Amino acid sequence: MRWSDRKGEIRYRADLEEGTLSKIDVWLEPAFGLGLVIDCLGSPEQFSAYYSGGPESEAVVLELWYEQKGFVVQGGADAYYAWNKLPDTVTPDLRMERLLVLPPGLEKIAYRLSGSAEGAIRTICTLKPWPGSIEGIEIEELDDSEIDACEEAAPDWPE
């Protein structure tokens, strides 16, 4: 089920599983700044910040995970819109474009976002504890060998 506000600036999608609401997506346009998100929701429990697109990175991806509340806020920067110059630091004005509302809990959120146990484990392996401030966020190059080692150490999940 999808809908938007009268101006089309905010779009929503609700997913149902067996008649039960399982996820709400909210796309924000114009996007909110990271600083405003932190001011409104507080500090997340965990986050993920990385360059996406391999050696020729095309984007910076930032996710804030509020596991107890059941929120994930996603945003970042795209090279196309940043004149091919991606930021090397995270600042309070970084664009946060998507809010997901899900059942609370790390594993539940990861599974709903990825759609599989394997994907959930991989997602969890990219998360880091909140560093205490926006300035403490470091954008990482994802290292497949580190993620593979994390996946191997993770307990088995039912499919």
N, CA, C and O atoms as a GROMACS GRO file, in nm:
protein
  636
    1MET      N    1   0.084  -0.115   0.000
    1MET     CA    2   0.000   0.000   0.000
    1MET      C    3   0.091   0.124   0.000
    1MET      O    4   0.184   0.133   0.081
    2ARG      N    5   0.065   0.218  -0.091
    2ARG     CA    6   0.146   0.339  -0.101
    2ARG      C    7   0.057   0.462  -0.098
    2ARG      O    8  -0.058   0.459  -0.143
    3TRP      N    9   0.111   0.571  -0.045
    3TRP     CA   10   0.041   0.698  -0.047
    3TRP      C   11   0.143   0.809  -0.028
    3TRP      O   12   0.257   0.784   0.010
    4SER      N   13   0.101   0.934  -0.056
    4SER     CA   14   0.191   1.048  -0.036
    4SER      C   15   0.109   1.166   0.014
    4SER      O   16  -0.014   1.166   0.008
    5ASP      N   17   0.180   1.268   0.064
    5ASP     CA   18   0.111   1.388   0.109
    5ASP      C   19   0.060   1.465  -0.013
    5ASP      O   20   0.090   1.428  -0.126
    6ARG      N   21  -0.017   1.570   0.008
    6ARG     CA   22  -0.079   1.644  -0.101
    6ARG      C   23   0.021   1.701  -0.200
    6ARG      O   24  -0.008   1.708  -0.320
    7LYS      N   25   0.136   1.741  -0.152
    7LYS     CA   26   0.237   1.801  -0.240
    7LYS      C   27   0.330   1.696  -0.298
    7LYS      O   28   0.412   1.728  -0.385
    8GLY      N   29   0.319   1.572  -0.254
    8GLY     CA   30   0.406   1.466  -0.303
    8GLY      C   31   0.547   1.474  -0.247
    8GLY      O   32   0.638   1.410  -0.300
    9GLU      N   33   0.566   1.551  -0.139
    9GLU     CA   34   0.698   1.568  -0.082
    9GLU      C   35   0.739   1.453   0.009
    9GLU      O   36   0.857   1.422   0.023
   10ILE      N   37   0.641   1.389   0.069
   10ILE     CA   38   0.669   1.275   0.155
   10ILE      C   39   0.589   1.158   0.101
   10ILE      O   40   0.467   1.166   0.086
   11ARG      N   41   0.658   1.048   0.073
   11ARG     CA   42   0.591   0.928   0.024
   11ARG      C   43   0.598   0.820   0.131
   11ARG      O   44   0.696   0.811   0.205
   12TYR      N   45   0.495   0.740   0.137
   12TYR     CA   46   0.486   0.635   0.237
   12TYR      C   47   0.457   0.503   0.169
   12TYR      O   48   0.397   0.498   0.062
   13ARG      N   49   0.501   0.396   0.232
   13ARG     CA   50   0.464   0.261   0.189
   13ARG      C   51   0.449   0.176   0.313
   13ARG      O   52   0.533   0.180   0.403
   14ALA      N   53   0.344   0.099   0.318
   14ALA     CA   54   0.322   0.007   0.430
   14ALA      C   55   0.322  -0.135   0.374
   14ALA      O   56   0.255  -0.164   0.275
   15ASP      N   57   0.397  -0.224   0.438
   15ASP     CA   58   0.401  -0.365   0.400
   15ASP      C   59   0.323  -0.446   0.501
   15ASP      O   60   0.334  -0.426   0.622
   16LEU      N   61   0.244  -0.537   0.450
   16LEU     CA   62   0.166  -0.626   0.535
   16LEU      C   63   0.214  -0.769   0.515
   16LEU      O   64   0.244  -0.809   0.403
   17GLU      N   65   0.220  -0.844   0.623
   17GLU     CA   66   0.250  -0.987   0.617
   17GLU      C   67   0.138  -1.060   0.686
   17GLU      O   68   0.118  -1.045   0.807
   18GLU      N   69   0.066  -1.140   0.610
   18GLU     CA   70  -0.046  -1.216   0.663
   18GLU      C   71  -0.143  -1.125   0.739
   18GLU      O   72  -0.191  -1.160   0.847
   19GLY      N   73  -0.171  -1.008   0.680
   19GLY     CA   74  -0.267  -0.916   0.738
   19GLY      C   75  -0.215  -0.831   0.852
   19GLY      O   76  -0.291  -0.754   0.911
   20THR      N   77  -0.086  -0.844   0.886
   20THR     CA   78  -0.027  -0.769   0.995
   20THR      C   79   0.075  -0.670   0.938
   20THR      O   80   0.156  -0.704   0.852
   21LEU      N   81   0.070  -0.547   0.988
   21LEU     CA   82   0.165  -0.445   0.945
   21LEU      C   83   0.306  -0.486   0.985
   21LEU      O   84   0.332  -0.510   1.103
   22SER      N   85   0.398  -0.495   0.887
   22SER     CA   86   0.534  -0.540   0.918
   22SER      C   87   0.640  -0.432   0.896
   22SER      O   88   0.749  -0.440   0.953
   23LYS      N   89   0.611  -0.331   0.812
   23LYS     CA   90   0.710  -0.227   0.787
   23LYS      C   91   0.641  -0.105   0.729
   23LYS      O   92   0.550  -0.117   0.647
   24ILE      N   93   0.686   0.011   0.772
   24ILE     CA   94   0.644   0.138   0.712
   24ILE      C   95   0.768   0.208   0.661
   24ILE      O   96   0.864   0.228   0.736
   25ASP      N   97   0.768   0.245   0.534
   25ASP     CA   98   0.875   0.324   0.473
   25ASP      C   99   0.825   0.466   0.456
   25ASP      O  100   0.713   0.489   0.410
   26VAL      N  101   0.908   0.563   0.492
   26VAL     CA  102   0.877   0.703   0.472
   26VAL      C  103   0.996   0.765   0.398
   26VAL      O  104   1.108   0.767   0.449
   27TRP      N  105   0.971   0.815   0.276
   27TRP     CA  106   1.075   0.883   0.199
   27TRP      C  107   1.055   1.031   0.214
   27TRP      O  108   0.946   1.082   0.189
   28LEU      N  109   1.158   1.101   0.253
   28LEU     CA  110   1.150   1.243   0.286
   28LEU      C  111   1.208   1.327   0.173
   28LEU      O  112   1.323   1.307   0.134
   29GLU      N  113   1.129   1.419   0.119
   29GLU     CA  114   1.178   1.509   0.016
   29GLU      C  115   1.116   1.645   0.041
   29GLU      O  116   0.994   1.657   0.026
   30PRO      N  117   1.188   1.745   0.077
   30PRO     CA  118   1.333   1.743   0.086
   30PRO      C  119   1.380   1.662   0.207
   30PRO      O  120   1.309   1.648   0.307
   31ALA      N  121   1.500   1.611   0.195
   31ALA     CA  122   1.558   1.528   0.301
   31ALA      C  123   1.587   1.613   0.425
   31ALA      O  124   1.605   1.735   0.416
   32PHE      N  125   1.593   1.547   0.539
   32PHE     CA  126   1.631   1.613   0.664
   32PHE      C  127   1.782   1.603   0.680
   32PHE      O  128   1.844   1.509   0.630
   33GLY      N  129   1.840   1.698   0.751
   33GLY     CA  130   1.981   1.690   0.784
   33GLY      C  131   2.002   1.592   0.900
   33GLY      O  132   1.915   1.575   0.984
   34LEU      N  133   2.118   1.528   0.902
   34LEU     CA  134   2.152   1.434   1.008
   34LEU      C  135   2.138   1.496   1.146
   34LEU      O  136   2.088   1.432   1.238
   35GLY      N  137   2.182   1.620   1.161
   35GLY     CA  138   2.174   1.688   1.291
   35GLY      C  139   2.030   1.699   1.340
   35GLY      O  140   2.004   1.681   1.459
   36LEU      N  141   1.937   1.728   1.250
   36LEU     CA  142   1.796   1.738   1.288
   36LEU      C  143   1.742   1.601   1.332
   36LEU      O  144   1.666   1.591   1.428
   37VAL      N  145   1.782   1.496   1.261
   37VAL     CA  146   1.739   1.361   1.298
   37VAL      C  147   1.786   1.327   1.440
   37VAL      O  148   1.708   1.276   1.521
   38ILE      N  149   1.913   1.355   1.470
   38ILE     CA  150   1.967   1.327   1.604
   38ILE      C  151   1.895   1.413   1.709
   38ILE      O  152   1.864   1.365   1.818
   39ASP      N  153   1.869   1.540   1.676
   39ASP     CA  154   1.797   1.627   1.769
   39ASP      C  155   1.658   1.573   1.800
   39ASP      O  156   1.612   1.579   1.915
   40CYS      N  157   1.590   1.519   1.700
   40CYS     CA  158   1.452   1.471   1.717
   40CYS      C  159   1.445   1.332   1.779
   40CYS      O  160   1.363   1.308   1.868
   41LEU      N  161   1.527   1.240   1.733
   41LEU     CA  162   1.518   1.100   1.777
   41LEU      C  163   1.619   1.063   1.885
   41LEU      O  164   1.606   0.959   1.950
   42GLY      N  165   1.719   1.148   1.905
   42GLY     CA  166   1.825   1.115   1.999
   42GLY      C  167   1.932   1.030   1.931
   42GLY      O  168   1.929   1.007   1.810
   43SER      N  169   2.026   0.984   2.010
   43SER     CA  170   2.136   0.903   1.957
   43SER      C  171   2.088   0.761   1.929
   43SER      O  172   2.015   0.703   2.010
   44PRO      N  173   2.129   0.704   1.816
   44PRO     CA  174   2.093   0.565   1.787
   44PRO      C  175   2.181   0.470   1.868
   44PRO      O  176   2.284   0.510   1.921
   45GLU      N  177   2.138   0.344   1.878
   45GLU     CA  178   2.223   0.246   1.944
   45GLU      C  179   2.344   0.210   1.857
   45GLU      O  180   2.456   0.194   1.906
   46GLN      N  181   2.319   0.197   1.724
   46GLN     CA  182   2.426   0.159   1.632
   46GLN      C  183   2.412   0.237   1.503
   46GLN      O  184   2.310   0.302   1.478
   47PHE      N  185   2.516   0.230   1.422
   47PHE     CA  186   2.514   0.296   1.292
   47PHE      C  187   2.602   0.218   1.196
   47PHE      O  188   2.678   0.130   1.234
   48SER      N  189   2.588   0.253   1.070
   48SER     CA  190   2.673   0.200   0.965
   48SER      C  191   2.702   0.315   0.870
   48SER      O  192   2.610   0.384   0.827
   49ALA      N  193   2.830   0.336   0.837
   49ALA     CA  194   2.870   0.443   0.744
   49ALA      C  195   2.979   0.387   0.654
   49ALA      O  196   3.085   0.348   0.702
   50TYR      N  197   2.952   0.383   0.524
   50TYR     CA  198   3.049   0.321   0.434
   50TYR      C  199   3.035   0.377   0.292
   50TYR      O  200   2.933   0.434   0.253
   51TYR      N  201   3.144   0.358   0.216
   51TYR     CA  202   3.142   0.393   0.074
   51TYR      C  203   3.080   0.275   0.000
   51TYR      O  204   3.116   0.160   0.024
   52SER      N  205   2.988   0.306  -0.090
   52SER     CA  206   2.920   0.203  -0.167
   52SER      C  207   2.962   0.213  -0.313
   52SER      O  208   2.979   0.323  -0.366
   53GLY      N  209   2.979   0.100  -0.376
   53GLY     CA  210   3.011   0.102  -0.519
   53GLY      C  211   3.151   0.057  -0.550
   53GLY      O  212   3.198   0.077  -0.662
   54GLY      N  213   3.219  -0.003  -0.455
   54GLY     CA  214   3.352  -0.058  -0.481
   54GLY      C  215   3.459   0.048  -0.487
   54GLY      O  216   3.444   0.157  -0.431
   55PRO      N  217   3.571   0.016  -0.557
   55PRO     CA  218   3.686   0.107  -0.560
   55PRO      C  219   3.652   0.245  -0.617
   55PRO      O  220   3.708   0.346  -0.574
   56GLU      N  221   3.561   0.249  -0.710
   56GLU     CA  222   3.515   0.377  -0.766
   56GLU      C  223   3.384   0.415  -0.697
   56GLU      O  224   3.280   0.423  -0.762
   57SER      N  225   3.390   0.439  -0.569
   57SER     CA  226   3.271   0.462  -0.488
   57SER      C  227   3.176   0.560  -0.553
   57SER      O  228   3.215   0.666  -0.602
   58GLU      N  229   3.049   0.522  -0.552
   58GLU     CA  230   2.946   0.604  -0.612
   58GLU      C  231   2.862   0.676  -0.507
   58GLU      O  232   2.787   0.768  -0.538
   59ALA      N  233   2.875   0.633  -0.380
   59ALA     CA  234   2.791   0.692  -0.277
   59ALA      C  235   2.851   0.668  -0.138
   59ALA      O  236   2.931   0.577  -0.118
   60VAL      N  237   2.810   0.753  -0.046
   60VAL     CA  238   2.833   0.730   0.096
   60VAL      C  239   2.697   0.692   0.153
   60VAL      O  240   2.598   0.761   0.131
   61VAL      N  241   2.692   0.582   0.226
   61VAL     CA  242   2.569   0.534   0.287
   61VAL      C  243   2.582   0.549   0.438
   61VAL      O  244   2.682   0.509   0.496
   62LEU      N  245   2.480   0.606   0.500
   62LEU     CA  246   2.475   0.616   0.646
   62LEU      C  247   2.341   0.562   0.693
   62LEU      O  248   2.236   0.602   0.642
   63GLU      N  249   2.345   0.472   0.790
   63GLU     CA  250   2.224   0.420   0.852
   63GLU      C  251   2.234   0.438   1.002
   63GLU      O  252   2.337   0.407   1.063
   64LEU      N  253   2.128   0.490   1.061
   64LEU     CA  254   2.118   0.502   1.206
   64LEU      C  255   2.017   0.398   1.253
   64LEU      O  256   1.904   0.393   1.203
   65TRP      N  257   2.056   0.314   1.349
   65TRP     CA  258   1.970   0.206   1.398
   65TRP      C  259   1.924   0.236   1.540
   65TRP      O  260   2.003   0.243   1.633
   66TYR      N  261   1.792   0.252   1.554
   66TYR     CA  262   1.727   0.270   1.683
   66TYR      C  263   1.654   0.139   1.713
   66TYR      O  264   1.533   0.128   1.693
   67GLU      N  265   1.727   0.042   1.759
   67GLU     CA  266   1.675  -0.094   1.774
   67GLU      C  267   1.559  -0.103   1.873
   67GLU      O  268   1.462  -0.174   1.849
   68GLN      N  269   1.569  -0.029   1.984
   68GLN     CA  270   1.465  -0.035   2.086
   68GLN      C  271   1.335   0.029   2.037
   68GLN      O  272   1.226  -0.013   2.077
   69LYS      N  273   1.345   0.129   1.950
   69LYS     CA  274   1.228   0.198   1.898
   69LYS      C  275   1.175   0.133   1.770
   69LYS      O  276   1.059   0.153   1.734
   70GLY      N  277   1.258   0.056   1.703
   70GLY     CA  278   1.218  -0.004   1.576
   70GLY      C  279   1.229   0.093   1.459
   70GLY      O  280   1.149   0.088   1.366
   71PHE      N  281   1.330   0.183   1.464
   71PHE     CA  282   1.352   0.279   1.355
   71PHE      C  283   1.489   0.256   1.292
   71PHE      O  284   1.585   0.223   1.361
   72VAL      N  285   1.495   0.273   1.162
   72VAL     CA  286   1.621   0.286   1.090
   72VAL      C  287   1.607   0.409   1.003
   72VAL      O  288   1.509   0.424   0.930
   73VAL      N  289   1.705   0.498   1.010
   73VAL     CA  290   1.706   0.619   0.928
   73VAL      C  291   1.824   0.605   0.832
   73VAL      O  292   1.937   0.581   0.874
   74GLN      N  293   1.795   0.621   0.703
   74GLN     CA  294   1.897   0.602   0.600
   74GLN      C  295   1.920   0.731   0.522
   74GLN      O  296   1.828   0.809   0.500
   75GLY      N  297   2.043   0.750   0.481
   75GLY     CA  298   2.077   0.866   0.400
   75GLY      C  299   2.219   0.856   0.352
   75GLY      O  300   2.278   0.748   0.348
   76GLY      N  301   2.275   0.971   0.314
   76GLY     CA  302   2.412   0.973   0.267
   76GLY      C  303   2.432   1.074   0.158
   76GLY      O  304   2.363   1.176   0.151
   77ALA      N  305   2.528   1.046   0.071
   77ALA     CA  306   2.562   1.135  -0.039
   77ALA      C  307   2.588   1.052  -0.163
   77ALA      O  308   2.645   0.943  -0.155
   78ASP      N  309   2.545   1.102  -0.276
   78ASP     CA  310   2.561   1.034  -0.404
   78ASP      C  311   2.659   1.114  -0.488
   78ASP      O  312   2.646   1.236  -0.498
   79ALA      N  313   2.755   1.048  -0.549
   79ALA     CA  314   2.857   1.117  -0.629
   79ALA      C  315   2.794   1.197  -0.743
   79ALA      O  316   2.843   1.305  -0.777
   80TYR      N  317   2.687   1.146  -0.800
   80TYR     CA  318   2.621   1.216  -0.910
   80TYR      C  319   2.576   1.356  -0.867
   80TYR      O  320   2.594   1.453  -0.940
   81TYR      N  321   2.517   1.364  -0.748
   81TYR     CA  322   2.466   1.491  -0.699
   81TYR      C  323   2.572   1.574  -0.627
   81TYR      O  324   2.550   1.692  -0.598
   82ALA      N  325   2.686   1.514  -0.598
   82ALA     CA  326   2.794   1.584  -0.526
   82ALA      C  327   2.908   1.621  -0.620
   82ALA      O  328   3.022   1.636  -0.576
   83TRP      N  329   2.878   1.636  -0.749
   83TRP     CA  330   2.978   1.670  -0.849
   83TRP      C  331   3.099   1.578  -0.841
   83TRP      O  332   3.214   1.621  -0.852
   84ASN      N  333   3.071   1.449  -0.823
   84ASN     CA  334   3.172   1.343  -0.816
   84ASN      C  335   3.270   1.359  -0.702
   84ASN      O  336   3.379   1.301  -0.706
   85LYS      N  337   3.236   1.436  -0.601
   85LYS     CA  338   3.322   1.453  -0.484
   85LYS      C  339   3.244   1.409  -0.360
   85LYS      O  340   3.162   1.483  -0.307
   86LEU      N  341   3.271   1.287  -0.316
   86LEU     CA  342   3.205   1.236  -0.197
   86LEU      C  343   3.272   1.291  -0.072
   86LEU      O  344   3.393   1.314  -0.071
   87PRO      N  345   3.194   1.311   0.034
   87PRO     CA  346   3.254   1.361   0.157
   87PRO      C  347   3.344   1.256   0.221
   87PRO      O  348   3.319   1.136   0.208
   88ASP      N  349   3.447   1.300   0.291
   88ASP     CA  350   3.531   1.205   0.366
   88ASP      C  351   3.502   1.212   0.514
   88ASP      O  352   3.557   1.135   0.593
   89THR      N  353   3.415   1.305   0.553
   89THR     CA  354   3.368   1.313   0.692
   89THR      C  355   3.216   1.330   0.691
   89THR      O  356   3.157   1.374   0.592
   90VAL      N  357   3.156   1.294   0.802
   90VAL     CA  358   3.011   1.309   0.818
   90VAL      C  359   2.985   1.439   0.892
   90VAL      O  360   3.048   1.467   0.994
   91THR      N  361   2.892   1.518   0.840
   91THR     CA  362   2.858   1.646   0.900
   91THR      C  363   2.708   1.650   0.932
   91THR      O  364   2.632   1.570   0.878
   92PRO      N  365   2.666   1.742   1.018
   92PRO     CA  366   2.524   1.749   1.057
   92PRO      C  367   2.428   1.775   0.941
   92PRO      O  368   2.308   1.748   0.954
   93ASP      N  369   2.477   1.826   0.829
   93ASP     CA  370   2.387   1.853   0.717
   93ASP      C  371   2.378   1.738   0.616
   93ASP      O  372   2.313   1.752   0.512
   94LEU      N  373   2.440   1.625   0.646
   94LEU     CA  374   2.430   1.509   0.556
   94LEU      C  375   2.283   1.472   0.539
   94LEU      O  376   2.208   1.467   0.637
   95ARG      N  377   2.242   1.446   0.417
   95ARG     CA  378   2.101   1.420   0.385
   95ARG      C  379   2.055   1.284   0.436
   95ARG      O  380   2.116   1.181   0.407
   96MET      N  381   1.947   1.285   0.512
   96MET     CA  382   1.883   1.162   0.559
   96MET      C  383   1.747   1.156   0.492
   96MET      O  384   1.661   1.240   0.517
   97GLU      N  385   1.728   1.055   0.407
   97GLU     CA  386   1.615   1.056   0.314
   97GLU      C  387   1.507   0.953   0.342
   97GLU      O  388   1.399   0.960   0.283
   98ARG      N  389   1.533   0.860   0.431
   98ARG     CA  390   1.437   0.750   0.448
   98ARG      C  391   1.427   0.711   0.594
   98ARG      O  392   1.528   0.695   0.663
   99LEU      N  393   1.304   0.696   0.642
   99LEU     CA  394   1.278   0.646   0.776
   99LEU      C  395   1.200   0.517   0.762
   99LEU      O  396   1.098   0.512   0.694
  100LEU      N  397   1.249   0.411   0.828
  100LEU     CA  398   1.178   0.284   0.829
  100LEU      C  399   1.130   0.256   0.970
  100LEU      O  400   1.205   0.273   1.066
  101VAL      N  401   1.007   0.215   0.982
  101VAL     CA  402   0.949   0.177   1.109
  101VAL      C  403   0.923   0.027   1.103
  101VAL      O  404   0.849  -0.021   1.017
  102LEU      N  405   0.985  -0.046   1.195
  102LEU     CA  406   0.982  -0.192   1.194
  102LEU      C  407   0.960  -0.245   1.335
  102LEU      O  408   0.968  -0.169   1.431
  103PRO      N  409   0.933  -0.375   1.348
  103PRO     CA  410   0.927  -0.431   1.483
  103PRO      C  411   1.062  -0.410   1.552
  103PRO      O  412   1.165  -0.431   1.490
  104PRO      N  413   1.063  -0.368   1.679
  104PRO     CA  414   1.190  -0.343   1.747
  104PRO      C  415   1.274  -0.469   1.765
  104PRO      O  416   1.222  -0.581   1.766
  105GLY      N  417   1.405  -0.448   1.778
  105GLY     CA  418   1.499  -0.557   1.800
  105GLY      C  419   1.595  -0.571   1.683
  105GLY      O  420   1.553  -0.569   1.567
  106LEU      N  421   1.722  -0.584   1.714
  106LEU     CA  422   1.827  -0.590   1.613
  106LEU      C  423   1.800  -0.696   1.506
  106LEU      O  424   1.800  -0.666   1.387
  107GLU      N  425   1.779  -0.820   1.549
  107GLU     CA  426   1.762  -0.929   1.454
  107GLU      C  427   1.636  -0.912   1.370
  107GLU      O  428   1.637  -0.938   1.249
  108LYS      N  429   1.527  -0.868   1.433
  108LYS     CA  430   1.402  -0.848   1.358
  108LYS      C  431   1.418  -0.740   1.252
  108LYS      O  432   1.374  -0.757   1.138
  109ILE      N  433   1.482  -0.630   1.289
  109ILE     CA  434   1.502  -0.521   1.194
  109ILE      C  435   1.591  -0.568   1.079
  109ILE      O  436   1.558  -0.547   0.962
  110ALA      N  437   1.702  -0.632   1.111
  110ALA     CA  438   1.796  -0.678   1.007
  110ALA      C  439   1.729  -0.776   0.912
  110ALA      O  440   1.749  -0.770   0.790
  111TYR      N  441   1.650  -0.867   0.966
  111TYR     CA  442   1.583  -0.966   0.882
  111TYR      C  443   1.480  -0.900   0.791
  111TYR      O  444   1.472  -0.933   0.672
  112ARG      N  445   1.403  -0.807   0.845
  112ARG     CA  446   1.300  -0.738   0.763
  112ARG      C  447   1.364  -0.655   0.652
  112ARG      O  448   1.310  -0.648   0.541
  113LEU      N  449   1.478  -0.594   0.680
  113LEU     CA  450   1.544  -0.512   0.578
  113LEU      C  451   1.609  -0.596   0.470
  113LEU      O  452   1.606  -0.559   0.352
  114SER      N  453   1.667  -0.710   0.507
  114SER     CA  454   1.742  -0.788   0.410
  114SER      C  455   1.660  -0.899   0.347
  114SER      O  456   1.687  -0.939   0.234
  115GLY      N  457   1.561  -0.949   0.417
  115GLY     CA  458   1.475  -1.052   0.362
  115GLY      C  459   1.525  -1.195   0.378
  115GLY      O  460   1.458  -1.289   0.334
  116SER      N  461   1.642  -1.213   0.440
  116SER     CA  462   1.694  -1.348   0.460
  116SER      C  463   1.784  -1.351   0.583
  116SER      O  464   1.834  -1.247   0.627
  117ALA      N  465   1.804  -1.468   0.636
  117ALA     CA  466   1.893  -1.483   0.752
  117ALA      C  467   2.036  -1.445   0.713
  117ALA      O  468   2.105  -1.376   0.788
  118GLU      N  469   2.081  -1.490   0.596
  118GLU     CA  470   2.217  -1.459   0.551
  118GLU      C  471   2.235  -1.308   0.533
  118GLU      O  472   2.337  -1.252   0.575
  119GLY      N  473   2.138  -1.242   0.472
  119GLY     CA  474   2.145  -1.098   0.454
  119GLY      C  475   2.140  -1.023   0.587
  119GLY      O  476   2.207  -0.921   0.604
  120ALA      N  477   2.061  -1.074   0.682
  120ALA     CA  478   2.051  -1.010   0.814
  120ALA      C  479   2.185  -1.016   0.886
  120ALA      O  480   2.228  -0.917   0.944
  121ILE      N  481   2.250  -1.130   0.882
  121ILE     CA  482   2.381  -1.144   0.946
  121ILE      C  483   2.481  -1.049   0.881
  121ILE      O  484   2.557  -0.981   0.951
  122ARG      N  485   2.482  -1.044   0.750
  122ARG     CA  486   2.574  -0.954   0.679
  122ARG      C  487   2.547  -0.808   0.718
  122ARG      O  488   2.641  -0.732   0.739
  123THR      N  489   2.420  -0.769   0.727
  123THR     CA  490   2.383  -0.634   0.766
  123THR      C  491   2.433  -0.604   0.907
  123THR      O  492   2.493  -0.498   0.930
  124ILE      N  493   2.410  -0.694   1.000
  124ILE     CA  494   2.452  -0.675   1.139
  124ILE      C  495   2.604  -0.662   1.147
  124ILE      O  496   2.656  -0.588   1.230
  125CYS      N  497   2.676  -0.734   1.061
  125CYS     CA  498   2.822  -0.729   1.063
  125CYS      C  499   2.877  -0.593   1.020
  125CYS      O  500   2.994  -0.565   1.044
  126THR      N  501   2.796  -0.508   0.957
  126THR     CA  502   2.844  -0.375   0.917
  126THR      C  503   2.817  -0.270   1.025
  126THR      O  504   2.865  -0.157   1.014
  127LEU      N  505   2.740  -0.304   1.127
  127LEU     CA  506   2.702  -0.206   1.230
  127LEU      C  507   2.813  -0.184   1.332
  127LEU      O  508   2.891  -0.274   1.364
  128LYS      N  509   2.818  -0.062   1.382
  128LYS     CA  510   2.913  -0.022   1.485
  128LYS      C  511   2.836   0.048   1.598
  128LYS      O  512   2.731   0.106   1.572
  129PRO      N  513   2.886   0.042   1.722
  129PRO     CA  514   2.821   0.117   1.829
  129PRO      C  515   2.828   0.268   1.802
  129PRO      O  516   2.926   0.316   1.744
  130TRP      N  517   2.725   0.341   1.843
  130TRP     CA  518   2.723   0.486   1.823
  130TRP      C  519   2.845   0.548   1.891
  130TRP      O  520   2.872   0.517   2.007
  131PRO      N  521   2.920   0.634   1.820
  131PRO     CA  522   3.044   0.691   1.876
  131PRO      C  523   3.023   0.806   1.973
  131PRO      O  524   3.120   0.859   2.026
  132GLY      N  525   2.901   0.847   1.996
  132GLY     CA  526   2.875   0.955   2.091
  132GLY      C  527   2.847   1.089   2.027
  132GLY      O  528   2.789   1.177   2.091
  133SER      N  529   2.888   1.106   1.902
  133SER     CA  530   2.862   1.233   1.833
  133SER      C  531   2.873   1.212   1.682
  133SER      O  532   2.930   1.114   1.635
  134ILE      N  533   2.817   1.305   1.608
  134ILE     CA  534   2.826   1.300   1.462
  134ILE      C  535   2.971   1.305   1.418
  134ILE      O  536   3.011   1.236   1.325
  135GLU      N  537   3.051   1.388   1.486
  135GLU     CA  538   3.192   1.403   1.449
  135GLU      C  539   3.271   1.273   1.468
  135GLU      O  540   3.377   1.257   1.407
  136GLY      N  541   3.223   1.183   1.549
  136GLY     CA  542   3.292   1.056   1.574
  136GLY      C  543   3.263   0.948   1.470
  136GLY      O  544   3.323   0.841   1.474
  137ILE      N  545   3.172   0.976   1.377
  137ILE     CA  546   3.140   0.878   1.272
  137ILE      C  547   3.252   0.874   1.170
  137ILE      O  548   3.293   0.977   1.117
  138GLU      N  549   3.300   0.755   1.142
  138GLU     CA  550   3.401   0.737   1.038
  138GLU      C  551   3.340   0.659   0.923
  138GLU      O  552   3.274   0.557   0.944
  139ILE      N  553   3.361   0.708   0.801
  139ILE     CA  554   3.313   0.639   0.682
  139ILE      C  555   3.416   0.531   0.647
  139ILE      O  556   3.534   0.561   0.634
  140GLU      N  557   3.370   0.408   0.632
  140GLU     CA  558   3.461   0.296   0.609
  140GLU      C  559   3.453   0.243   0.467
  140GLU      O  560   3.350   0.254   0.400
  141GLU      N  561   3.561   0.186   0.423
  141GLU     CA  562   3.560   0.102   0.304
  141GLU      C  563   3.522  -0.036   0.356
  141GLU      O  564   3.592  -0.092   0.440
  142LEU      N  565   3.414  -0.093   0.307
  142LEU     CA  566   3.375  -0.225   0.355
  142LEU      C  567   3.478  -0.328   0.313
  142LEU      O  568   3.514  -0.338   0.195
  143ASP      N  569   3.525  -0.404   0.408
  143ASP     CA  570   3.624  -0.509   0.385
  143ASP      C  571   3.552  -0.643   0.385
  143ASP      O  572   3.507  -0.691   0.489
  144ASP      N  573   3.541  -0.704   0.266
  144ASP     CA  574   3.468  -0.830   0.254
  144ASP      C  575   3.525  -0.940   0.343
  144ASP      O  576   3.450  -1.023   0.394
  145SER      N  577   3.655  -0.941   0.362
  145SER     CA  578   3.714  -1.047   0.445
  145SER      C  579   3.672  -1.031   0.591
  145SER      O  580   3.648  -1.131   0.660
  146GLU      N  581   3.662  -0.906   0.640
  146GLU     CA  582   3.615  -0.883   0.777
  146GLU      C  583   3.469  -0.922   0.791
  146GLU      O  584   3.430  -0.983   0.891
  147ILE      N  585   3.387  -0.887   0.692
  147ILE     CA  586   3.246  -0.922   0.697
  147ILE      C  587   3.228  -1.073   0.688
  147ILE      O  588   3.144  -1.129   0.759
  148ASP      N  589   3.307  -1.140   0.603
  148ASP     CA  590   3.300  -1.286   0.593
  148ASP      C  591   3.335  -1.351   0.726
  148ASP      O  592   3.269  -1.446   0.767
  149ALA      N  593   3.439  -1.301   0.793
  149ALA     CA  594   3.479  -1.356   0.924
  149ALA      C  595   3.369  -1.335   1.026
  149ALA      O  596   3.342  -1.424   1.107
  150CYS      N  597   3.305  -1.220   1.024
  150CYS     CA  598   3.194  -1.191   1.115
  150CYS      C  599   3.078  -1.287   1.088
  150CYS      O  600   3.019  -1.340   1.182
  151GLU      N  601   3.047  -1.308   0.961
  151GLU     CA  602   2.938  -1.399   0.925
  151GLU      C  603   2.966  -1.541   0.973
  151GLU      O  604   2.876  -1.608   1.024
  152GLU      N  605   3.090  -1.585   0.958
  152GLU     CA  606   3.126  -1.721   1.001
  152GLU      C  607   3.115  -1.737   1.151
  152GLU      O  608   3.083  -1.846   1.199
  153ALA      N  609   3.141  -1.631   1.226
  153ALA     CA  610   3.135  -1.638   1.371
  153ALA      C  611   2.992  -1.624   1.425
  153ALA      O  612   2.966  -1.652   1.542
  154ALA      N  613   2.899  -1.581   1.339
  154ALA     CA  614   2.761  -1.559   1.383
  154ALA      C  615   2.689  -1.692   1.404
  154ALA      O  616   2.718  -1.790   1.334
  155PRO      N  617   2.596  -1.695   1.498
  155PRO     CA  618   2.518  -1.817   1.518
  155PRO      C  619   2.426  -1.842   1.399
  155PRO      O  620   2.391  -1.749   1.326
  156ASP      N  621   2.386  -1.966   1.381
  156ASP     CA  622   2.292  -2.000   1.272
  156ASP      C  623   2.155  -1.945   1.305
  156ASP      O  624   2.109  -1.952   1.420
  157TRP      N  625   2.089  -1.890   1.203
  157TRP     CA  626   1.953  -1.842   1.218
  157TRP      C  627   1.862  -1.934   1.139
  157TRP      O  628   1.902  -1.988   1.037
  158PRO      N  629   1.741  -1.951   1.186
  158PRO     CA  630   1.647  -2.030   1.105
  158PRO      C  631   1.612  -1.954   0.980
  158PRO      O  632   1.601  -1.831   0.984
  159GLU      N  633   1.593  -2.022   0.872
  159GLU     CA  634   1.555  -1.957   0.745
  159GLU      C  635   1.409  -1.919   0.747
  159GLU      O  636   1.358  -1.864   0.649
   0.00000   0.00000   0.00000
